[in-house]
Amino acid sequence: MVVSVVIRVRNAAADLARCLAALRAQTMPASMELELIIVDNESTDGSVEVASEYGAVVVPISLADFSWG
């Protein structure tokens, strides 16, 4: 079983690092796998690099295509 966590981020590298570290520290049964998906909204602060360091899949989204809805 895969547990997917999807996080939308824009210029929040420090918070993202703390969040991903906390997620990686969770214990799960051996039958479960953690999948991290970061939807990046044109970050310029290293958020994409942080996500990559934690093995997350990064999905880019442009400012024009993003909405809170």
C-alpha positions as MATLAB code, in Angstrom:
seq = 'MVVSVVIRVRNAAADLARCLAALRAQTMPASMELELIIVDNESTDGSVEVASEYGAVVVPISLADFSWG';
ca = [
       0.000    0.000    0.000;
       1.235    3.475   -0.863;
       0.503    6.503    1.287;
       0.739    9.630   -0.861;
       1.257   13.051    0.683;
       0.726   15.992   -1.673;
       2.021   19.407   -0.619;
       1.660   22.646   -2.559;
       4.537   25.037   -1.973;
       5.815   28.404   -3.091;
       8.982   29.824   -1.561;
       8.768   27.914    1.700;
      11.990   25.890    1.665;
      12.623   26.014    5.434;
       9.079   24.975    6.327;
       9.099   22.323    3.617;
      12.324   20.821    4.978;
      10.840   20.544    8.487;
       7.629   19.047    7.120;
       9.370   16.463    4.947;
      11.764   15.525    7.759;
       8.800   14.947   10.081;
       7.044   12.823    7.460;
      10.160   10.709    6.871;
      10.487   10.187   10.652;
       7.067    8.518   10.853;
       6.975    4.789   11.379;
       4.792    2.663    9.140;
       4.287   -1.040    8.677;
       6.704   -2.649    6.228;
       3.815   -3.198    3.837;
       3.335    0.579    3.430;
       5.368    2.973    1.321;
       5.475    6.769    1.672;
       5.221    8.777   -1.550;
       5.958   12.505   -1.354;
       4.565   14.740   -4.094;
       5.394   18.429   -4.088;
       3.394   20.745   -6.334;
       5.732   23.685   -6.782;
       4.312   27.082   -7.695;
       7.412   28.678   -9.293;
       9.526   28.791   -6.127;
      12.776   30.737   -6.261;
      14.099   29.952   -2.772;
      15.368   26.385   -3.162;
      12.086   24.619   -2.374;
      12.524   22.335   -5.389;
      16.014   21.357   -4.249;
      14.738   20.619   -0.721;
      11.987   18.432   -2.147;
      14.516   16.556   -4.263;
      16.789   15.980   -1.243;
      13.920   14.120    0.429;
      13.186   12.051   -2.657;
       9.928   13.801   -3.449;
       8.402   13.932   -6.883;
       8.163   17.579   -7.942;
       5.252   18.639  -10.118;
       5.622   22.207  -11.382;
       2.614   24.482  -11.747;
       2.747   28.010  -13.102;
       1.409   31.036  -11.285;
      -1.120   31.469  -14.108;
      -2.477   27.939  -13.658;
      -2.754   28.004   -9.864;
      -5.874   28.851   -7.904;
      -6.860   28.214   -4.303;
     -10.134   26.620   -5.436;
];
